[in-house]
């Protein structure tokens, strides 16, 4: 296939996005090992990669109205929990890989995310924002709860006090 600017932008967006997240993981490890300044370097580089990724996404015209963005996010989350993660989880089970644990968590969390985007879509279609909601994020599996943190995460079993109020 012949390279096009659009293909290049998509590849660059994916690469910069992955680098950003990888550098955050590297920063966490550096911090855990007591290397605070190396951790800061990784976090700074992660933000730089995010700047690049956002620029590429904008050039792709990949950012629409909030209504369009919610629809796109909902479609993406739905794809992940219905089509992407099920075969990955099955393959991990066949391979007896511990990757299956995170695939399982992600599959279940993505379904929750899709439902939350559905709530947002319904509000936006009424010309409204979500109201009276607080979001709590499970740092172990990515589950999002609204209102309050549960006593125990229904997806991974993490204790509720570990949830991060966003």
N, C-alpha and C positions, 0 to 999 in steps of 0.2 A: 504494500500500500504506500502510495506517495504521501510524504509528509505535507500537512497543511498547517497554517497558523493555528487553526482551531484545534487540530490534533496536538500540536506543540503546547498550546495553552492548557489543554486537558492534562497532558502528561506533566507539565510543570506544576499545575495546581495540585495534582496527586502527590508528586514528589515533595513539594514544599510543605504540604499538609502533613505528610508522614514524618518529614524531618522535624517539624515543630513538635509533634507529639513524642517522637523518639528522644529529642533533646530534653523535654520535660522529665521523661523517665530517667535519662542520664543524670539530670540535676538532682532528682530525688535520691539516686544512688550515691552521688558525690556528697550530698548533705548527710546521708546516713553514715558515710565513712568519715565524716568530719572535715570535708574539703569545701568549706562555705564559699570561697571565692571561685572555685571551679564550678560549683553549683550555680553561682550567680552568672558566670559566663555562659553556661548551658541555657539558663532561663532567658538571658538576653538574646542569645542566638535563636532560641525558640520563638521569641517575639519577632525577631527580624524575619524568620521564615514565614511567620503568620502574615506579616506585611506583604511579603512576596505572594503568598497564596491568595490573599484577599484581592490584590491587584490583578492577578490572573483570572480570578473568578469574575471580577468586575468587567475585565476585557472580554470574557465569554458571555457577558450579559446574563450572568447566572444569578443575579439578585433582582427580584421583582418587588411588587408591592407586598406588604405584610400578608395579605390574603393569599397571594400567589406563593409566597415563601412557605406559609403554613401548609398549603396543599402539597407543595413539593416535599416538605419535610415528612408529612404524613405518608405520602407515597413511598418515600425512601425507607422509612421505618417499617412500613407494611411489607415492602419487598424483603427487607432483612429478616423479619421473623417468619414470613411465609415461604420464601423461596431460597434465600441465601444461607441462613443458618441451619435449617433442617438437614440438608445433605452434608454439611460440614460436621455437624454433631454426629451423624450416623457414621461418617468416615472415621472420626476420632474414636468412636466406640469400637469399630472394626479393628482399628490400629491399637486399641487399648492405650490411647494417648491421653495424658492429663489435660490436653487442650480442650477436651470435651467439657470439662467443668466450666471454663469461661464461655465456650460456645453456648452451653445450656443457659448460663446466667444471661448472656447477651440476648439470646432468643427471647427469653421471658421478659427482659427489661425493654426490648424494642417494642414488644406488644403493648406494654404499659405506655411507652412514649407515644405510640400511634394513637392510643385512646386519649391521651392528654392533648395531642394536636387536634383530635376531633373536637374536643371541648373548646379549644381556641378557635377552630373554624366556625363552630356554631355561634360563638360570641361575635366573631368578626362579621359573619353574615347578617347579624342584627345591628351592625355598626358599633359594636361595643368591644371593650377590652375585657379580659378576664378580671373579675373583681373578687375581693375577699379571699384570695388564695395565697398560701405560703407554700413554698416548695422545699422538700427535704430530699437530699441525694444520698444514696447509700454509697460509701466510698469503696466498697468491696465488689459490688456487681453492677452499679450504674442504675439501679432501680430509683425511680422518682415517686415520692409520696406527696400528696397534697394535704394541707391542713395541719398535720402534725406527724412527727416521726412515729412509726409503729414501735411496739415493745421489741419486736424482732422482725427483721426483714423477711417478707414472705417469699422472696426468691432465694436468698443465700443463707439466711439465718443469722446475719450480723446483728449485734445488739443495737437497739434503737438509739442509744446515746452516741453511737458512732456516726449517725446520719449528720450531714452538713446542711444547715439551714442556708438556703441560697437567697 
